[in-house]
Amino acid sequence: MRTALVIGTGLIGTSAALALGARGVQVYLEDHDQAQALTAAALGAGTAEQPPGPVDLAVVAVPPAHVASALADAIRRGAARGYIDVASVKGGPRRELEAMGCDLSAYLGTHPMAGKERSGPLAATADLFEGRPWVLTPAPGGDTEVLNLALELVALCRAVPVVMDADAHDRAVALVSHTPQLLSSLVAARLKGADETAVRLCGQGIRDVTRIAASDPAMWIDILSANPGPVADVLAEIAADLDETVRSLRALESADEEKRGGGATGIEDVLRRGNAGRERVPGKHGAAPAAYEIVAVYIGDQPGELARIFADAGRAGVNIEDVRIEHATGQQAGFIQLMVEPKAVPGLTAELRERGWSIRQ
């Protein structure tokens, strides 16, 4: 691939343009908002000038509601040899294009499973897709050359290609992406009118659950409007579980021992099913999830402390598999949770204590 046209210079489009440009591809940028295209160009994502002729690949990176019209326009003017989109839903846009009578032999639907809570070109980075799944949804009759161009794009962005049926993809993202966004927002919404004293008690658990609730509502209205059925199906199943969980909790309030026992059984069931589901979430590098142990270390909120603790862990010969920071309420300090292999815990704990770190038991 020597040339590419990126149509839509938001987070995903600009990130793809930055990645392609860094690997020698001449990238042309197009957006209905010229100022946004110029911003992306100023960041080094490419040029906002029109390409002199058809490019190798056009990447349509606009909101789902506008994907079909943007693709139809690009195909009609012969902008490229091949066309892909990067929208988070795949079945709907293809059916719209078919209804428009477009020749789809040179089109392939794709979806990079990457993003941020922030949107727009200023949030873009060339490494956004590195190591992330990038779904390709080829359809019967599609051009092999376009599939090869899409695979080359994925490789240049250092993502991992995953081939799926379009409708299967939409059901999958409803479960693993779209529904979690709504649930995070629903939990965070409970905080809006909560008493200030309660909010001050927020810890790492509520931060984890509500992190993605900071996402742009306008962007998510576009996404959910394009995939409402599958998301509603998942939410209906969750609603049934919630109803049963509420009944179980009410039973735990009963003076009747048998009812309390039934309530405890109901709660245990949902917790154990949650354990089983969580165990299926891929672990490091997409491998089977591993069981790590946590070494929690008290750390001050000042420059250099993180670098120092990582260096001390390195001196102990321990690889940090994952890390979280739990901030202390009202203090310039907190706990850093170092997740390591169980066999590494004694050596790491001894080394850190010897170097003056305070370990939480």
N, C-alpha and C positions, 0 to 999 in steps of 0.2 A: 504494500500500500504506500503510495507516494503522496496522495492528496486526499483531503477529507473536508466535507462541509458540515459544520455543526449548526443546526437550526434550533435555537433556544439556548441562551447563555446564562442559565441559572446554575445552581450548585452542580448538578450532574453533568450538564453539557460542558460547562467551563472546566470541570475536573477532567473529563475525557479529553478535551482539547489540550489541556496542559500536559497530560500524559502522552498524547500522540506527538505533540510538538517537541517534547523532550527527547523523543526517540526518532526524530528526523522527518516526521510527516509534515507537509505543508498544510496548515489548517486555515480554513476560511470560516468566518463567524457571521451568523445571521440571526437577527432577533427583531420582533415587531417593535421593541423598544431600542432604538438605535443607541441611546445613551448606555444601556446595559451591555450591548455588544462592544461599544468602545471601551467600557470599563474592563471587560474580559480581555480585550486586545491589549490594554495598558498593563494588564497583569502578566502578559507574555503568552496568552492562550492561542494567539494567531492574529490574523488580520481581518478587519471589518470590511475590507474591499471585496467586490464581487469576483468570483473565480473567472478566469478567462474562458473556460469551457467546462464540460462535465468532469466532475471529480471521480475518484475511485469509489468513495463511499460517503453517503449522506447519513448523518446521525441526527435523528429528530428527537430533541430533548425538551418537549413542551408539555404542559399539563395534560393528563389523560383526555380531558374533554376536547382538546384541540389537536390531538395526534392525527386523527383521520384526515382532517382538512389540511393540516400542514404536509402530511405525506402525499395526499392527492395533488396538492399544488406542486410539490417538488418533482413528483413523477411526471406530471403533465408538462413541465418545462424541461424535462430531461436533465435534471441537475447532476445526476450521478449514474455510474454503472450499477450500483447496488444501493439499497435503502434499508435502514434499520430504525427502530424507535427504541427508547429506553424507559418507556412508561411502566408503572408498577402493576398494570393490568394488561392482559394480552388478548383475551377472546373478543371483547367488545370492539376495540379499534379495527381488528381484522374484519369483523362482520360489517362494520360501517363502510370500510373500504370496498368490500365486495358489493354492498348495496349501491355504492357510487359507480360501480362498473369499472373500477381500476384494474389494470393488469398487474397482478401481484407476484408474477414470476420472479421479479427482481427485489422482492421485499421479504424481510425476516423480522419477526418480533423478538425483542430481547428485553431483559430486565436485570441490571446490576443490583445485587442485594447489598447496597451500601448507601449511606446517607448521614445526615447530621440533624440536630435540632434546628440549626440555622440554615437559611436558604440564601440564594443569590450568588453572584460571581465572587464576591469578596470572601465567601466561606469556602470557596473551591480550593482543592489541593491536588497535585499530580499523583499523590499516593493514595487517594481515597479508595481505590478499588483493589489495592494490593492484597492478595490472599483471600479476597471475598468471592463468593459464588456469583457467576454471571449467567443467568438463564437464557438459553436459546430455544425458541419454539418454532422449528421448521415445519412447514406444511407441505402436503403432497403437491408436486408440481413446481416446487421452488427451485431456483437456479443454484446449482452446486457452487458456482463462482461466488455468489453472495454469501453462502454459508462459510466458504473459505475466508472471505473478507471479514466476516463477523468474528470468526475464530482468530484471525490475525489481530483484529482490534482488541479482543479479550486478552490475547497474549501480550500486546504492547502495553496494555493497562495493568498487566501482571495480576489479572484475576483468574478465577478457576471456572472453566466452562461447564455448564450443566444443561443437558438437553431434556426438555419436557414438552408434553402436550400443552397447548395454550390454556384450555379450560382447567386442566389439572393444576397448572401453575396458579391460576386465579383462586382456586380452592385452597391451595397451599399457603399463599400469602395472606389470605383471609385469616387463616389460623395462626400463622407465626409472625405476622407483621401488623395487619390492619386491626384485628381484634385487640391485641395488646395495647395499641395506641388508645383505643376507646376506653379500655379498662383502666389504663394509667390516668387518663383524663377524668374518669368517673371517681377514682379514689382522690385525686388531687382536688376535684371540685368540692369534696367534703371539707377541705381545709379553708375554703373561701369564707365561710361564715363561722368558722370554729373560734372558740375563745382563745385569746392571745396566750393564756397560760398553757393551754393544750398544744398550741403550735410551737411553743418554746421547747417542748419535750421531743420534737422531731429528731429521730436518730437515723442511722444508716438504712434501716429497713424501709422507712417511708421515702427516703431519698432514692433508693434503688427502684421502688415501685413507681414513683412519680417522675423519674428523670425525663422520659420522653413526652410527658404532658406539657413540656415547654415548647413543643413543636408548633409551627405556624398553622393556625386553624384554617386559613384560606387554602393552603396547600392540601390539607387533609380532607377538606370538603370535596375538592376535585378528585382525590384518590378514591374516597368512599363512594362518591356518586357514580364512579365507574365500576364499582365492584360491590354493590349493595346486597345482592342476594346471598352470595357465599358468606359475607360477614354476618348478616342477619341469622343465617343458619347456625353459625358457631355460637353467636350470642344467645340464641334460643336454647341451645344445649347448656350453656353456662347458667342461664336463668333458671332452668330446671334444677341444676345443682344448687344454686343459691336458695331456691325455695326449700329444698330438702335440708340444706344446712341451717336455715332459719328455724325450721321445725325442730331440728335436733338441738339447737341452742335453747329454744324455748323449753324443750323437754328437760334439759339440764337444770332448769329453774324449779322443776316440779318437786313436790314433797314425796311423790311416789317413787320408790326405789327402782321399780321396773321401768318406769318411763325414763328416769335418769340414765339407767343402763342402756336403753335404746338410743337415747340422745348421744351418749358417749360413743356408742358403736357407729352412729351416723357420722360424727365428726372424725373419728379415726379412719373411716372409709375414705372420706374425701382427702384427708391428709396423706394416707398411704397411696392413693391414686396419684396425688401430686408428687410424691416421692418417685413413683414409678415413671411418671412422665418426665420429670426433671432429669432422671438418669439417661433418658434418650437424647437429651440435647448434646450435640457434638462438643467434644472437649478441645484441647489445644491442637492447633493445626488440623482441625476437622476429624481427629481421631476419636476413639471411644473415650468418654469422660473418665478421668482418673480421680482417685480419692486423695486429696491433699489435706494436710494438716495446717492449721493456722498458728503462726507465732506472732502474737500481738505485742508491739513495742511502743512504749510511750515516746513521743517525738515532739519537739518544739517547732513552732511555726516561724522558722527563720531560715534565711538563705543557706544552702549547703547541707542541711540536715538529711535530705533524701539521698543526696550523692554520698554522704558519709556512711549511712546505714547500708546502702547497696555495696559500697566498697568493702565494708566490714564483712558482709555476707559473702562476698567474693573471696576474701581472705580465708574464710572458713571452708571454701571449696563447695559452696552450696548454690545451686541454681534456683532463682526465684521464679516459680511457675506462674504466679499471678500476684496482684497486689491491690489492696483497697486502703483508703484513708478514712478513718472515723474521727470527725472533728469533735472536740470537747466543747460543750455548751458554755459560753461566757469566758473561755480561756484561749490564749494564744498557743494552743497545743492540741494534741489528739493522739490517737493510736493508729499506727500503720500496721495493717494485717498482711504479713508475709506468708504466702501459700507455697508450701514446699512438700517434697516427698516425705512420707512419715519417717523413713530411716534417717533423714537429714536433720530432724528436729533436735535431738540431743546435742549434736556438734554445733549447730547454729546457735542454740540457746546459750551454750557455754561460752562460745566466742563473743557473742554480743554482750553478755554479762561482764566478761573480762574487760571489754572495752568501754564499760560504764553505762550501757543501755539498761533501762528498766523494763523488765518483761512482765506482761500481765499474765497471771496464772489462769 
